[in-house]
Amino acid sequence: MPRVVKRPDDRRNEILDAAQALFFERGYERTTVNDVIAQIGISKGGFYHHFSAKEDLLEGITARLAQDAVARVRDLLEDPSLDALARLNGFLARSRQMKVEDAPKLRAAFDVVFRPENLVLYHRINAASIAVMRPVLTGIIAQGKTEGVFAVPDPEAAAEIILHLGASTHDAVARTIAATGTADEDAAIEALDQRLRFYGVAVDRILGLPDGSIPFVEPGFTRAVMTAR
Amino acid sequence: MPRVVKRPDDRRNEILDAAQALFFERGYERTTVNDVIAQIGISKGGFYHHFSAKEDLLEGITARLAQDAVARVRDLLEDPSLDALARLNGFLARSRQMKVEDAPKLRAAFDVVFRPENLVLYHRINAASIAVMRPVLTGIIAQGKTEGVFAVPDPEAAAEIILHLGASTHDAVARTIAATGTADEDAAIEALDQRLRFYGVAVDRILGLPDGSIPFVEPGFTRAVMTAR
């Protein structure tokens, strides 16, 4: 039987496809590297050429999902008629829409990633996502600075600060996950909503914009994502 | 020989004292849990009653150092004559002074904590430090809100956001560490200085203050800490 030689990127994507399907089907915890290997019929050596551990798969999946998300808003990012604020708000609105559409999968992923013992995983996923988003956000902020609307000394530094700010919502999200399905659910969702609103205000202010310029939540968004099954 | 029964907190502190001394003397990587156990002559069981791994020791040391730092500025935190902005700036100035005094030890710790493979350790140490600082900063921001000077909806959320913002400087610090002693040293220190200045501006803005209200660096501070040996 002739050996099928795949290009490295194809093989890498094939491994990520299989892992992503298994993680959602069986759960991240109950999936092993051997399951992924068996699913696509490659050797252990072939797997470990691309990834050194199961955690790397989640990081790779995150980077790919972030790249996909950026590709799906490419039209907005490249539309020459948009000023920076419209581009940023359009991008965020589309991201929220995608999150609501994928809410059941997203919520299942949250259940794993926000466990206290998975804090490391959370930070690795966050770093993988920040690496993809940094150039996109830097470009939008640079446009806003050129237009004289965003008041920041250094667009890349502003982008990094804003993206890292996301981690400040970690504990509030974790509390909401813990409260889902209990009597505290409504209060936890309202608290997270407030936190996200203030997160939006912090971003407005870092960019030198009036409060409320960049809405991070709209009515029902937090509930739709956090209670999806 | 009568067995010496120590109170749990005393024993815990004794373990942390020994670990802290060994980490600074031999380096974190070259110190093992067995070294710590041998140094104070306790049983393995006695050690694992308090800590589950070497990483826990660094987290415990960080929390203790943060508590010590807060204790050393207690006078500023409790001085009834200070308004919130003066209290916050006094607290930060004192923190910088302590960092410069401890610069050689701090720089040696940075060498370990900012290695790419120690990102997890960095986040755990950061979380331990944030847990100690959160109530302190929340108190100051609440005072500033009451005085009508800090414009924030929720002092605790503002404190959490500001403390998490610290992690956005991780990569810039890591780059400066890598550049120390090379031809790029001056440029890396200047880049980190700029980043820290913008970090200060981000904090000003999040608190609704004019840019420059809360200086995060003063001339020579970054160089003093980053080039200490």
Interface residues (C-beta under 8 A of the other chain):
Chain A: L119 V120 H123 R124 A127 V152 P153 D154 A157 A158 E160 I161 L163 H164 L165 A167 S168 D171 Q194 R195 R197 F198 Y199 V201 A202 R205 I206 G208
Chain B: L119 V120 H123 R124 A127 V152 P153 D154 A157 A158 E160 I161 L163 H164 L165 A167 S168 D171 Q194 R195 R197 F198 Y199 V201 A202 R205 I206 G208
